[in-house]
Amino acid sequence: MEEVPESEHMKWALTRDEFVQELKKATRIAAPMAAASVLQYLVQLLSVVAVGHLGQLSLSSVAIATALANVTGFSLHQTGLAGGLETICGQAYGAGQYQKLGVYVYSAIISLFLVCFPVCILWIFMDKFLELIDQDHVIAQESREYLMWLIPALLGGAILKPLVRFLQTQSLILPMLLSTFLVLCFHIPLCWILVYKLELRSPGAALACGISTWLNVMLLGFYVLFSPACERTRVRFTKSAFLGILEFFRYGVPSAFMICLKWWSCELLTLLSGLLPNPKLETSVLSICFTISTLHFTISYGFGASASTRVSNELGAGNPNGARVAVLAILSLAITEAVIMGTTLFCCRHVLGYAYSNEKQVVHYIGVMTPLLCLSIFMDSLQAVLSGVATGSGWQHIGAYINLGAFYLIGLPLGVIFGFILHQRSKGLWIGVLSGTTVQSVLLSLVTGATNWQKQVNKVRKRIFAESPQQEPCDSGN
C-alpha cells in the first residue's frame, strides 16, 4: 500500500489547524473593528435620524447633502485615499519595518488636507450645482447650508482616517473601539441639544458631527503619542513625510477609485431619485435604504479591514500560505454574519421604516424594498472582504477596473432602465445597485482565486527592502 493517503490526511489536518488558528486571529481583529466601525457610523446616522423627524423637506435635503458629502469628500477619506495606508503600512509592519508606519501616516495627513481645500470650495457652491441638475430650489439651499456646517467634520477626517489605519494595521483595535464609544455617548446629547433645544435644525446636526469628529481625533492622538503599544512605530515629523506623498498617492489613488466608484454610483442613483415622480418620497426612501445598507456595511467593513490587515501582514512577513488561509477564514466569517443579518432584517421589514420616519407611506415603501436590501447585504459582505484582500495585496488598480465595469456599464444602466423606463421607481434603481454589486463580487472572487500568493510575497518584499537596503528582513511574529 502506498502512504499517499496518510500524507494527504496529515496535510489536510494541518490545514484545518491553520484555518482554526486564523479564524481566531481574524475574529480578534474583525469583531472590535466592526463594532468600532458601526459606532463611528452611528455618529453620522444619528444626525440624519434627528433631522428626519423634522419633516420630509429636512430629511430629503439632508439625504442629498449627505450623498454629495460622501461622493465628493468622505468617500475620499474614509475608505478611499486613506485605504492606501492599509497596503503600505500593513506590509511594512509585517516585514518589521516599524518606523515607516509613522512616516506614512504623516504623508497621508498632508495629502488629505491638500484634497480637502478644493472639496470645501465645491461644497460652498453646491446649491448652484443642484439647481443646474433641476433639483428643487428649497432643497438645494438647505443642502448647501448643511454642507457648509459639515466642513469641520471633513477637516477632522483628514487626520482621523490615517490614525485609524495606523492603529488598524498594527491590530490595535480596542483603543479605536473605546474612543468611538465615548464619542458616540458624547454625540447623542450634543446632537439633541443643537438640533432641538437650540433649534439649529439641520445645521446643528452637521455641527455636532464636526465636534464629535475632532473629539475622536484628540482621543486617538493622545493614545498614539503616549501609549507604549505605539512605541516602535511612533516617529517625529520630518521632511521624509513630504517625500512619502508620492508613495501614498501611488496606492491611495487606485484605492480611492476602487472604493469610490461604487460609492459614487450609489449616490448618483440617490440624486436621480429626485427626478422621479413625488421626489421627496422617493429620495427619502432610497436614502433610508442606502443608510441601512451602509450601516450594515460598517460591519462588513470590519471583516474587510481584518482581511486587509491579515493579508498585508502575512505578505510582508513572507508567508504566502498564511495570506491564503486568512482569505478563506475571513470569507467564512463574513458569509455567516450576512446570512444572520439578512434573515433578521427580512423578519423586521414591516416595522423597519419607523426607525427613520413616522409616515406610514414611507414605512410601507421600506417594507417593499427590504427583500432586495437583504440580497444586497449578502453581496456587500462578500465584496467587502474581497476588496480588503485587494487592498492588502496592493492590486487596487484591478479592483478599480472591476468596479468601473460592474457599476457604470451594468449597475447604473440597469438602474435607469428599471427605475425610469420600466417605472419601478426606487425599486428599479435598487435593482441596478444589486446587479452591480453581484458582478463586482463575482469578478473579485475570480481574481482572488487566481492569485499566486508566492509571487505576491516576492513583489512585496522586494519593494519594502529595496527602500531600506541596509536593513535585513525581520520576523514580526505573524
PAKOLFI-367757 format. One record per residue (C-alpha): residue number from 1; residue in one letter; chain; x negated, y negated, z. Coordinates in Angstrom, 3 decimals. Layout:
BEGIN
 num residuo cadena        X        Y        Z
 NUM       a      A        X        Y        Z
...
END
This chain:
BEGIN
 num residuo cadena        X        Y        Z
   1       m      A    0.000    0.000    0.000
   2       e      A   -1.205   -3.488   -0.841
   3       e      A   -1.383   -6.012    2.002
   4       v      A    0.059   -8.875   -0.049
   5       p      A    3.450   -8.798    1.705
   6       e      A    1.751   -9.202    5.102
   7       s      A   -0.340  -12.137    3.935
   8       e      A    2.744  -13.727    2.379
   9       h      A    4.579  -13.255    5.673
  10       m      A    1.753  -14.954    7.572
  11       k      A    1.749  -17.774    5.043
  12       w      A    5.451  -18.449    5.483
  13       a      A    5.218  -18.108    9.269
  14       l      A    2.563  -20.811    9.286
  15       t      A    4.718  -22.975    7.024
  16       r      A    7.686  -22.627    9.378
  17       d      A    5.497  -23.614   12.323
  18       e      A    4.226  -26.630   10.421
  19       f      A    7.785  -27.541    9.480
  20       v      A    8.971  -27.445   13.094
  21       q      A    5.997  -29.497   14.267
  22       e      A    6.604  -32.048   11.533
  23       l      A   10.291  -32.250   12.480
  24       k      A    9.219  -33.241   15.979
  25       k      A    6.755  -35.865   14.706
  26       a      A    9.269  -37.284   12.224
  27       t      A   12.047  -37.408   14.806
  28       r      A    9.841  -39.314   17.264
  29       i      A    9.459  -41.990   14.585
  30       a      A   12.817  -41.826   12.801
  31       a      A   15.146  -41.845   15.805
  32       p      A   13.844  -45.004   17.553
  33       m      A   13.172  -46.646   14.166
  34       a      A   16.759  -46.017   13.079
  35       a      A   18.047  -47.344   16.389
  36       a      A   15.862  -50.455   16.136
  37       s      A   16.955  -50.990   12.545
  38       v      A   20.632  -50.699   13.473
  39       l      A   20.265  -53.124   16.372
  40       q      A   18.422  -55.603   14.162
  41       y      A   21.105  -55.429   11.503
  42       l      A   23.825  -55.875   14.133
  43       v      A   22.455  -59.355   14.771
  44       q      A   23.427  -60.360   11.240
  45       l      A   26.582  -58.235   11.220
  46       l      A   27.990  -59.755   14.404
  47       s      A   27.637  -63.190   12.866
  48       v      A   29.704  -62.092    9.862
  49       v      A   32.311  -60.449   12.113
  50       a      A   32.599  -63.584   14.230
  51       v      A   33.171  -65.733   11.148
  52       g      A   35.528  -63.158    9.615
  53       h      A   38.080  -63.723   12.368
  54       l      A   38.227  -67.412   11.455
  55       g      A   40.175  -66.543    8.280
  56       q      A   39.818  -65.287    4.694
  57       l      A   38.220  -68.514    3.452
  58       s      A   35.444  -68.387    6.027
  59       l      A   34.924  -64.663    5.501
  60       s      A   34.707  -64.895    1.714
  61       s      A   32.370  -67.915    1.903
  62       v      A   30.011  -66.240    4.347
  63       a      A   30.211  -62.988    2.360
  64       i      A   28.993  -64.754   -0.773
  65       a      A   26.382  -66.728    1.174
  66       t      A   25.088  -63.561    2.819
  67       a      A   24.937  -61.833   -0.571
  68       l      A   22.912  -64.712   -2.009
  69       a      A   20.682  -64.848    1.071
  70       n      A   19.931  -61.153    0.657
  71       v      A   19.343  -61.426   -3.081
  72       t      A   17.051  -64.444   -3.002
  73       g      A   15.499  -64.260    0.454
  74       f      A   15.890  -61.490    2.992
  75       s      A   15.632  -58.651    0.485
  76       l      A   12.211  -60.031   -0.486
  77       h      A   11.068  -59.894    3.151
  78       q      A   12.909  -57.097    4.918
  79       t      A   12.257  -54.122    2.663
  80       g      A   10.711  -55.840   -0.343
  81       l      A    7.343  -57.565   -0.288
  82       a      A    6.670  -56.525    3.306
  83       g      A    7.090  -52.920    2.192
  84       g      A    3.658  -53.154    0.595
  85       l      A    2.219  -53.080    4.117
  86       e      A    3.650  -49.593    4.592
  87       t      A    1.304  -48.410    1.849
  88       i      A   -1.932  -50.205    2.679
  89       c      A   -1.552  -50.276    6.475
  90       g      A   -0.260  -46.723    6.747
  91       q      A   -3.018  -45.264    4.589
  92       a      A   -5.728  -47.329    6.299
  93       y      A   -4.521  -46.206    9.723
  94       g      A   -4.504  -42.570    8.631
  95       a      A   -8.088  -42.959    7.384
  96       g      A   -9.210  -44.534   10.668
  97       q      A   -9.840  -47.991    9.159
  98       y      A   -8.072  -49.713   12.037
  99       q      A   -9.416  -53.257   11.664
 100       k      A   -7.931  -53.542    8.200
 101       l      A   -4.389  -53.440    9.589
 102       g      A   -4.681  -56.811   11.319
 103       v      A   -6.205  -58.440    8.246
 104       y      A   -3.430  -57.076    6.037
 105       v      A   -0.769  -58.499    8.374
 106       y      A   -2.288  -61.988    8.260
 107       s      A   -2.375  -61.764    4.458
 108       a      A    1.278  -60.729    4.415
 109       i      A    2.415  -63.597    6.642
 110       i      A    0.632  -66.167    4.467
 111       s      A    2.093  -64.634    1.323
 112       l      A    5.645  -64.511    2.654
 113       f      A    5.541  -68.142    3.751
 114       l      A    4.471  -69.086    0.239
 115       v      A    7.524  -67.250   -1.082
 116       c      A    9.827  -68.981    1.417
 117       f      A    9.373  -72.504    0.055
 118       p      A   10.984  -72.016   -3.385
 119       v      A   13.718  -69.918   -1.750
 120       c      A   14.587  -72.769    0.640
 121       i      A   14.859  -75.226   -2.247
 122       l      A   17.169  -72.805   -4.063
 123       w      A   19.424  -72.484   -1.019
 124       i      A   19.741  -76.257   -0.679
 125       f      A   21.243  -76.483   -4.182
 126       m      A   23.134  -73.192   -4.126
 127       d      A   26.567  -74.846   -4.409
 128       k      A   25.646  -76.096   -7.880
 129       f      A   24.829  -72.546   -8.970
 130       l      A   28.068  -71.126   -7.565
 131       e      A   30.191  -73.747   -9.296
 132       l      A   28.258  -73.094  -12.506
 133       i      A   29.462  -69.466  -12.491
 134       d      A   33.076  -70.578  -11.833
 135       q      A   33.224  -69.882   -8.118
 136       d      A   35.826  -71.797   -6.096
 137       h      A   34.578  -75.295   -5.110
 138       v      A   35.531  -74.940   -1.428
 139       i      A   33.896  -71.515   -1.169
 140       a      A   30.755  -72.877   -2.885
 141       q      A   30.456  -75.754   -0.415
 142       e      A   30.924  -73.575    2.667
 143       s      A   28.465  -71.006    1.309
 144       r      A   25.810  -73.688    0.800
 145       e      A   26.318  -75.007    4.326
 146       y      A   25.881  -71.526    5.764
 147       l      A   22.670  -71.004    3.777
 148       m      A   21.251  -74.321    4.942
 149       w      A   21.608  -73.258    8.561
 150       l      A   20.157  -69.846    7.754
 151       i      A   16.750  -71.236    6.677
 152       p      A   15.186  -70.881   10.178
 153       a      A   16.024  -67.160   10.074
 154       l      A   14.303  -66.867    6.694
 155       l      A   11.122  -68.502    8.002
 156       g      A   11.140  -66.340   11.111
 157       g      A   11.461  -63.237    8.951
 158       a      A    8.195  -64.136    7.202
 159       i      A    6.430  -63.346   10.496
 160       l      A    8.791  -60.721   11.905
 161       k      A    8.701  -58.284    8.995
 162       p      A    4.877  -57.982    8.848
 163       l      A    4.808  -57.463   12.626
 164       v      A    7.381  -54.690   12.285
 165       r      A    5.350  -52.948    9.558
 166       f      A    2.165  -53.395   11.615
 167       l      A    3.705  -51.505   14.537
 168       q      A    5.592  -49.010   12.376
 169       t      A    2.507  -47.728   10.570
 170       q      A    0.921  -47.023   13.961
 171       s      A    4.087  -45.197   15.131
 172       l      A    4.585  -47.855   17.826
 173       i      A    8.371  -47.847   17.508
 174       l      A    9.568  -48.145   21.116
 175       p      A    8.383  -51.770   21.547
 176       m      A   10.422  -52.722   18.480
 177       l      A   13.448  -50.888   19.853
 178       l      A   13.208  -52.655   23.207
 179       s      A   12.677  -56.128   21.754
 180       t      A   15.535  -55.726   19.271
 181       f      A   17.862  -54.550   22.037
 182       l      A   17.003  -57.602   24.156
 183       v      A   17.532  -59.894   21.159
 184       l      A   20.936  -58.357   20.431
 185       c      A   22.015  -58.803   24.046
 186       f      A   20.991  -62.461   23.743
 187       h      A   22.606  -62.896   20.313
 188       i      A   26.118  -61.770   21.278
 189       p      A   26.877  -64.551   23.800
 190       l      A   24.867  -67.073   21.763
 191       c      A   26.957  -66.413   18.654
 192       w      A   30.212  -66.637   20.623
 193       i      A   29.195  -69.941   22.200
 194       l      A   28.071  -71.565   18.938
 195       v      A   30.966  -70.331   16.778
 196       y      A   33.914  -70.668   19.173
 197       k      A   33.032  -72.698   22.277
 198       l      A   31.062  -75.414   20.459
 199       e      A   33.315  -74.995   17.398
 200       l      A   30.431  -74.941   14.927
 201       r      A   32.218  -72.155   12.997
 202       s      A   30.130  -70.543   10.214
 203       p      A   27.057  -72.818   10.629
 204       g      A   26.956  -71.744   14.271
 205       a      A   26.726  -68.097   13.240
 206       a      A   23.821  -68.864   10.899
 207       l      A   22.040  -70.892   13.572
 208       a      A   22.441  -68.006   16.034
 209       c      A   20.723  -65.681   13.526
 210       g      A   17.768  -68.077   13.289
 211       i      A   17.346  -68.435   17.046
 212       s      A   17.538  -64.674   17.563
 213       t      A   15.002  -64.003   14.802
 214       w      A   12.432  -66.325   16.368
 215       l      A   13.022  -64.771   19.784
 216       n      A   12.211  -61.386   18.272
 217       v      A    9.054  -62.844   16.715
 218       m      A    7.891  -64.106   20.105
 219       l      A    8.567  -60.814   21.885
 220       l      A    6.727  -58.696   19.304
 221       g      A    3.957  -61.295   19.023
 222       f      A    3.262  -61.111   22.752
 223       y      A    3.169  -57.318   22.589
 224       v      A    0.686  -57.284   19.704
 225       l      A   -1.533  -59.848   21.409
 226       f      A   -1.678  -58.266   24.848
 227       s      A   -0.824  -54.561   24.557
 228       p      A   -3.693  -52.042   24.904
 229       a      A   -1.935  -49.928   22.244
 230       c      A   -2.915  -52.518   19.610
 231       e      A   -6.490  -52.944   20.802
 232       r      A   -8.061  -51.058   17.884
 233       t      A   -6.018  -52.819   15.203
 234       r      A   -5.877  -56.348   16.658
 235       v      A   -8.233  -58.801   14.931
 236       r      A   -8.850  -62.544   14.885
 237       f      A   -7.702  -64.663   11.985
 238       t      A  -10.493  -65.113    9.411
 239       k      A  -10.816  -66.100    5.768
 240       s      A  -10.517  -62.400    4.912
 241       a      A   -6.767  -62.900    5.297
 242       f      A   -6.767  -65.157    2.220
 243       l      A   -8.914  -62.685    0.307
 244       g      A   -6.374  -59.969    1.065
 245       i      A   -3.431  -61.830   -0.506
 246       l      A   -4.023  -60.276   -3.925
 247       e      A   -4.270  -56.802   -2.389
 248       f      A   -0.976  -57.403   -0.562
 249       f      A    0.834  -58.567   -3.695
 250       r      A   -0.601  -55.617   -5.629
 251       y      A    1.578  -53.274   -3.594
 252       g      A    4.142  -55.775   -2.308
 253       v      A    5.462  -56.888   -5.704
 254       p      A    6.297  -53.406   -7.056
 255       s      A    7.659  -52.503   -3.621
 256       a      A    9.904  -55.578   -3.747
 257       f      A   11.160  -54.701   -7.216
 258       m      A   11.758  -51.078   -6.245
 259       i      A   13.934  -52.069   -3.292
 260       c      A   15.424  -55.311   -4.544
 261       l      A   16.556  -54.130   -7.962
 262       k      A   19.216  -52.024   -6.262
 263       w      A   19.985  -54.668   -3.663
 264       w      A   20.366  -57.352   -6.309
 265       s      A   22.687  -55.208   -8.420
 266       c      A   24.957  -54.617   -5.420
 267       e      A   25.058  -58.295   -4.527
 268       l      A   25.727  -59.171   -8.172
 269       l      A   28.799  -56.953   -8.037
 270       t      A   29.929  -58.851   -4.933
 271       l      A   29.662  -62.095   -6.889
 272       l      A   31.559  -60.535   -9.806
 273       s      A   34.374  -59.594   -7.424
 274       g      A   35.021  -63.321   -7.080
 275       l      A   36.147  -63.286  -10.735
 276       l      A   38.816  -60.633  -10.133
 277       p      A   42.488  -61.499   -9.548
 278       n      A   43.010  -62.524   -5.895
 279       p      A   39.277  -63.201   -5.414
 280       k      A   39.495  -63.853   -1.667
 281       l      A   40.887  -60.357   -1.055
 282       e      A   38.569  -58.572   -3.492
 283       t      A   35.440  -60.371   -2.269
 284       s      A   36.341  -59.745    1.370
 285       v      A   36.994  -56.027    0.824
 286       l      A   33.898  -55.423   -1.273
 287       s      A   31.715  -57.351    1.168
 288       i      A   33.091  -55.276    4.054
 289       c      A   32.270  -52.071    2.152
 290       f      A   28.754  -53.309    1.482
 291       t      A   28.446  -54.286    5.145
 292       i      A   29.422  -50.778    6.264
 293       s      A   27.114  -49.203    3.685
 294       t      A   24.241  -51.458    4.702
 295       l      A   24.885  -50.728    8.384
 296       h      A   24.542  -47.029    7.681
 297       f      A   21.517  -47.675    5.501
 298       t      A   19.774  -49.132    8.534
 299       i      A   19.933  -45.586    9.942
 300       s      A   18.718  -44.119    6.656
 301       y      A   16.018  -46.771    6.622
 302       g      A   14.711  -45.273    9.858
 303       f      A   14.245  -41.957    8.058
 304       g      A   12.679  -43.760    5.092
 305       a      A   10.294  -45.582    7.410
 306       s      A    9.393  -42.277    9.030
 307       a      A    8.717  -40.760    5.591
 308       s      A    6.581  -43.728    4.583
 309       t      A    4.591  -43.651    7.826
 310       r      A    4.020  -39.911    7.918
 311       v      A    3.183  -39.593    4.212
 312       s      A    0.831  -42.594    4.170
 313       n      A   -0.910  -41.462    7.377
 314       e      A   -1.396  -37.924    6.082
 315       l      A   -2.669  -39.105    2.701
 316       g      A   -5.094  -41.479    4.383
 317       a      A   -6.287  -38.663    6.651
 318       g      A   -6.889  -36.406    3.625
 319       n      A   -4.121  -33.904    4.414
 320       p      A   -2.047  -33.167    1.261
 321       n      A   -0.126  -30.266    2.810
 322       g      A    0.873  -32.446    5.760
 323       a      A    2.340  -35.010    3.373
 324       r      A    4.334  -32.332    1.546
 325       v      A    5.730  -30.837    4.757
 326       a      A    6.631  -34.324    6.018
 327       v      A    8.787  -34.944    2.947
 328       l      A   10.715  -31.691    3.405
 329       a      A   11.217  -32.199    7.138
 330       i      A   12.497  -35.761    6.907
 331       l      A   14.800  -34.940    3.986
 332       s      A   16.449  -32.227    6.084
 333       l      A   16.996  -34.697    8.939
 334       a      A   18.477  -37.334    6.625
 335       i      A   20.887  -34.916    4.939
 336       t      A   22.162  -33.654    8.297
 337       e      A   22.773  -37.201    9.517
 338       a      A   24.516  -38.211    6.273
 339       v      A   26.980  -35.304    6.446
 340       i      A   27.876  -36.107   10.058
 341       m      A   28.262  -39.840    9.396
 342       g      A   30.258  -39.395    6.184
 343       t      A   32.683  -36.990    7.846
 344       t      A   33.191  -39.344   10.786
 345       l      A   33.775  -42.316    8.527
 346       f      A   36.336  -40.429    6.432
 347       c      A   38.312  -39.434    9.522
 348       c      A   38.435  -43.098   10.637
 349       r      A   39.346  -44.537    7.233
 350       h      A   42.804  -45.798    8.240
 351       v      A   41.559  -47.919   11.157
 352       l      A   38.094  -48.842    9.917
 353       g      A   39.141  -52.179    8.446
 354       y      A   40.355  -53.538   11.795
 355       a      A   36.735  -53.978   12.859
 356       y      A   36.413  -56.749   10.272
 357       s      A   39.867  -58.186    9.737
 358       n      A   43.337  -58.297   11.305
 359       e      A   45.118  -58.496    7.938
 360       k      A   46.935  -55.266    7.013
 361       q      A   46.293  -55.753    3.296
 362       v      A   42.539  -55.739    3.890
 363       v      A   42.711  -52.757    6.273
 364       h      A   44.713  -50.682    3.760
 365       y      A   42.325  -51.555    0.935
 366       i      A   39.350  -50.451    3.044
 367       g      A   41.079  -47.105    3.636
 368       v      A   41.413  -46.600   -0.117
 369       m      A   37.721  -47.384   -0.651
 370       t      A   36.412  -45.134    2.149
 371       p      A   36.139  -41.794    0.216
 372       l      A   33.846  -43.453   -2.341
 373       l      A   31.979  -45.100    0.509
 374       c      A   31.322  -41.681    2.100
 375       l      A   29.784  -40.375   -1.123
 376       s      A   27.591  -43.476   -1.330
 377       i      A   26.387  -42.900    2.215
 378       f      A   25.187  -39.389    1.347
 379       m      A   23.305  -40.563   -1.744
 380       d      A   21.841  -43.537    0.140
 381       s      A   20.347  -41.189    2.722
 382       l      A   18.567  -39.213    0.022
 383       q      A   17.198  -42.218   -1.831
 384       a      A   16.085  -43.943    1.388
 385       v      A   13.778  -41.049    2.251
 386       l      A   12.552  -40.651   -1.325
 387       s      A   11.879  -44.386   -1.572
 388       g      A    9.909  -44.100    1.670
 389       v      A    7.854  -41.322    0.098
 390       a      A    7.180  -43.550   -2.914
 391       t      A    6.076  -46.401   -0.651
 392       g      A    3.844  -44.216    1.499
 393       s      A    2.254  -42.706   -1.597
 394       g      A    1.736  -46.026   -3.361
 395       w      A    3.731  -45.319   -6.524
 396       q      A    6.343  -48.035   -6.002
 397       h      A    5.957  -49.091   -9.636
 398       i      A    7.534  -45.801  -10.712
 399       g      A   10.386  -46.364   -8.278
 400       a      A   10.905  -49.833   -9.732
 401       y      A   11.313  -48.441  -13.250
 402       i      A   13.739  -45.815  -11.955
 403       n      A   15.866  -48.409  -10.174
 404       l      A   15.860  -50.661  -13.223
 405       g      A   17.320  -47.899  -15.368
 406       a      A   19.670  -46.469  -12.738
 407       f      A   21.360  -49.712  -11.756
 408       y      A   21.037  -52.034  -14.746
 409       l      A   21.501  -49.517  -17.569
 410       i      A   24.044  -47.302  -15.791
 411       g      A   25.377  -48.690  -12.492
 412       l      A   26.225  -52.282  -13.429
 413       p      A   27.741  -51.489  -16.867
 414       l      A   29.932  -48.740  -15.377
 415       g      A   30.985  -51.076  -12.561
 416       v      A   32.054  -53.760  -15.026
 417       i      A   33.890  -51.209  -17.205
 418       f      A   35.820  -49.654  -14.320
 419       g      A   36.358  -52.916  -12.446
 420       f      A   37.454  -55.237  -15.250
 421       i      A   38.274  -53.221  -18.372
 422       l      A   39.999  -50.287  -16.638
 423       h      A   41.450  -52.642  -13.986
 424       q      A   40.215  -50.655  -10.980
 425       r      A   39.077  -53.935   -9.350
 426       s      A   36.771  -53.455   -6.349
 427       k      A   37.185  -49.682   -6.502
 428       g      A   35.820  -49.753  -10.050
 429       l      A   32.897  -51.943   -9.048
 430       w      A   32.027  -49.460   -6.306
 431       i      A   32.093  -46.570   -8.791
 432       g      A   29.271  -48.415  -10.551
 433       v      A   27.299  -48.609   -7.285
 434       l      A   27.798  -44.903   -6.633
 435       s      A   26.791  -43.957  -10.190
 436       g      A   23.572  -45.965   -9.980
 437       t      A   22.628  -44.524   -6.588
 438       t      A   23.236  -40.980   -7.813
 439       v      A   20.991  -41.414  -10.856
 440       q      A   18.350  -43.081   -8.682
 441       s      A   18.320  -40.191   -6.191
 442       v      A   18.088  -37.544   -8.916
 443       l      A   15.169  -39.253  -10.674
 444       l      A   13.267  -39.920   -7.437
 445       s      A   13.743  -36.263   -6.492
 446       l      A   12.244  -35.133   -9.785
 447       v      A    9.223  -37.417   -9.398
 448       t      A    8.643  -36.361   -5.779
 449       g      A    8.940  -32.683   -6.687
 450       a      A    6.349  -33.086   -9.448
 451       t      A    3.839  -34.978   -7.258
 452       n      A    0.350  -33.464   -6.945
 453       w      A   -0.459  -34.264   -3.316
 454       q      A   -4.134  -33.386   -3.613
 455       k      A   -4.537  -35.933   -6.400
 456       q      A   -2.717  -38.476   -4.255
 457       v      A   -5.146  -37.831   -1.394
 458       n      A   -8.171  -38.241   -3.666
 459       k      A   -6.799  -41.501   -5.051
 460       v      A   -6.025  -42.959   -1.624
 461       r      A   -9.349  -42.007   -0.036
 462       k      A  -11.280  -43.354   -2.995
 463       r      A   -9.543  -46.729   -2.745
 464       i      A   -9.856  -47.084    1.030
 465       f      A  -13.516  -46.170    1.363
 466       a      A  -14.539  -47.986   -1.807
 467       e      A  -13.607  -51.153    0.088
 468       s      A  -15.781  -50.138    3.067
 469       p      A  -18.638  -48.031    1.675
 470       q      A  -20.679  -48.386    4.823
 471       q      A  -18.060  -46.540    6.891
 472       e      A  -17.544  -42.791    6.924
 473       p      A  -14.074  -41.279    6.960
 474       c      A  -12.898  -40.521   10.464
 475       d      A  -10.084  -38.410   11.793
 476       s      A   -7.170  -40.417   13.105
 477       g      A   -5.579  -37.448   14.702
 478       n      A   -2.830  -36.972   12.138
END
